[in-house]
Amino acid sequence: MLEYLFMHPQTRDRFLERVRALGLNAESRAEEDDGWLVILPEIEDEALLEKLEACYDELFDTDEQIWNEEMAEQQFHTAGLLITLGDGRQVQAPVPPALMNRLLEVLNMEQIAELVSIIVDTVEHPDERSLCQRHRDGDF
């Protein structure tokens, strides 16, 4: 049995067309995260096998090129902060990348984490007294 793996259905379909044009039967199935597998029975004819290998090599290069182009288009721009809640749970807060970049221009990550911790504590334990009153009471 021969197996050929493709990352994109377009290149898999082109390979299947060529395989069928050569008079061969093939199966195809999706592999979980790996793409699509084309399965052929064992081939004894060396010339036919060489044609298949050349076709696969050509389409594999195309397959890889498509994948690289897609990855270049999918520039992942994400930023976030890991926040520890009062009960010990940790959650991730998404932060727009431009905002995170701006924060990092004036604060380091420890300072940002400290600021976020203060905000979390204030939200979880609200104190309705004014800042002046809390200062007079020695609470900060």
Backbone torsions as a table, in degrees:
resi	resn	phi	psi	omega
1	MET	NA	138.5	178.5
2	LEU	-111.3	139.4	179.6
3	GLU	-128.6	135.7	179.3
4	TYR	-128.2	129.3	-176.3
5	LEU	-106.5	134.8	177.2
6	PHE	-128.5	146.9	179.4
7	MET	-89.2	-19.9	-176.0
8	HIS	-128.6	141.9	-179.8
9	PRO	-65.5	-28.0	-179.7
10	GLN	-62.3	-47.6	-179.2
11	THR	-71.6	-34.2	175.2
12	ARG	-60.3	-45.0	-179.2
13	ASP	-63.9	-39.5	177.8
14	ARG	-64.3	-39.0	177.2
15	PHE	-64.8	-44.6	179.1
16	LEU	-60.7	-39.6	177.3
17	GLU	-59.9	-45.4	-179.3
18	ARG	-67.2	-39.3	178.3
19	VAL	-61.4	-45.3	-179.1
20	ARG	-68.8	-33.2	177.0
21	ALA	-65.0	-26.0	176.8
22	LEU	-84.6	2.8	177.7
23	GLY	82.2	19.9	-179.1
24	LEU	-104.6	149.8	174.1
25	ASN	-97.4	141.2	-179.6
26	ALA	-141.8	152.3	173.1
27	GLU	-107.6	155.3	175.0
28	SER	-139.4	140.5	176.4
29	ARG	-147.8	152.2	177.6
30	ALA	-79.1	137.1	173.5
31	GLU	-102.0	136.6	-170.8
32	GLU	-35.4	-75.9	-178.8
33	ASP	-111.4	4.7	-172.8
34	ASP	-98.8	-9.9	-179.0
35	GLY	114.3	-138.4	-175.8
36	TRP	-124.7	136.6	-178.8
37	LEU	-107.4	132.9	173.6
38	VAL	-109.3	127.6	-175.3
39	ILE	-117.5	128.2	178.7
40	LEU	-122.6	152.7	173.4
41	PRO	-69.3	163.2	179.0
42	GLU	-59.0	139.4	-178.0
43	ILE	-117.2	126.7	-178.9
44	GLU	-89.8	-29.1	-176.7
45	ASP	-71.3	109.6	-176.4
46	GLU	-61.5	-39.4	-179.3
47	ALA	-65.0	-42.5	178.3
48	LEU	-65.7	-40.9	178.9
49	LEU	-63.1	-40.1	177.4
50	GLU	-63.7	-39.6	177.7
51	LYS	-62.3	-43.7	179.2
52	LEU	-62.7	-44.3	-179.4
53	GLU	-63.9	-41.0	178.3
54	ALA	-64.6	-42.2	178.3
55	CYS	-62.5	-46.2	180.0
56	TYR	-62.4	-44.4	179.7
57	ASP	-58.9	-43.3	179.5
58	GLU	-63.4	-48.6	-177.9
59	LEU	-70.9	-30.8	176.9
60	PHE	-63.7	-40.5	176.7
61	ASP	-61.7	-42.3	177.4
62	THR	-63.8	-43.5	179.3
63	ASP	-58.6	-45.5	-179.8
64	GLU	-66.8	-38.3	178.9
65	GLN	-64.1	-43.7	178.1
66	ILE	-60.6	-44.9	-179.4
67	TRP	-61.0	-44.9	179.4
68	ASN	-62.6	-39.8	178.3
69	GLU	-65.4	-41.5	178.6
70	GLU	-63.2	-41.9	179.8
71	MET	-65.2	-36.6	178.8
72	ALA	-66.7	-34.6	179.5
73	GLU	-74.6	-28.9	-176.9
74	GLN	-94.0	64.2	178.1
75	GLN	-73.6	111.8	-177.7
76	PHE	-82.2	113.1	178.0
77	HIS	-115.1	96.4	179.7
78	THR	-133.3	151.9	175.0
79	ALA	-147.8	153.1	179.5
80	GLY	-164.2	168.0	177.7
81	LEU	-124.1	137.4	174.5
82	LEU	-87.4	121.8	-175.6
83	ILE	-114.9	129.8	175.9
84	THR	-98.9	120.8	179.7
85	LEU	-82.1	166.4	-177.8
86	GLY	-58.3	-30.4	-179.5
87	ASP	-85.9	5.7	177.5
88	GLY	95.2	-13.7	178.1
89	ARG	-66.9	149.4	176.6
90	GLN	-117.6	136.0	177.9
91	VAL	-130.8	156.1	176.9
92	GLN	-104.1	129.1	177.1
93	ALA	-104.2	121.4	177.7
94	PRO	-70.5	140.0	178.6
95	VAL	-129.2	128.8	177.3
96	PRO	-55.0	132.5	-176.6
97	PRO	-53.6	-38.7	-179.6
98	ALA	-63.1	-39.7	178.7
99	LEU	-67.1	-42.9	179.1
100	MET	-62.4	-42.7	178.2
101	ASN	-61.0	-40.5	179.5
102	ARG	-65.4	-43.9	177.7
103	LEU	-59.4	-42.8	-177.6
104	LEU	-69.8	-13.1	175.2
105	GLU	-70.6	-28.1	-175.6
106	VAL	-119.9	-17.6	-179.7
107	LEU	-127.8	152.2	171.9
108	ASN	-93.0	174.8	-175.0
109	MET	-63.6	-35.1	178.2
110	GLU	-63.7	-40.6	179.5
111	GLN	-67.7	-40.2	177.7
112	ILE	-64.1	-43.1	179.2
113	ALA	-61.9	-40.4	178.4
114	GLU	-63.2	-44.1	178.0
115	LEU	-60.5	-45.7	-179.9
116	VAL	-63.4	-40.9	178.8
117	SER	-61.2	-40.8	177.7
118	ILE	-62.2	-43.5	-179.9
119	ILE	-64.7	-44.5	179.4
120	VAL	-59.9	-47.2	-179.6
121	ASP	-61.2	-40.7	179.8
122	THR	-66.0	-37.6	178.8
123	VAL	-70.6	-41.5	-178.2
124	GLU	-75.3	-26.5	-178.8
125	HIS	-131.8	71.8	-176.2
126	PRO	-63.9	141.7	176.7
127	ASP	-127.0	114.4	-174.1
128	GLU	-83.7	-1.5	176.3
129	ARG	-69.0	153.1	177.0
130	SER	-69.8	161.3	177.9
131	LEU	-61.6	-37.6	178.8
132	CYS	-62.2	-43.9	-179.7
133	GLN	-64.2	-42.8	179.3
134	ARG	-63.7	-37.6	178.5
135	HIS	-65.0	-44.6	178.8
136	ARG	-61.8	-36.2	-179.0
137	ASP	-79.4	-4.8	178.6
138	GLY	75.8	25.7	-177.8
139	ASP	-92.9	6.9	169.9
140	PHE	-167.6	NA	NA
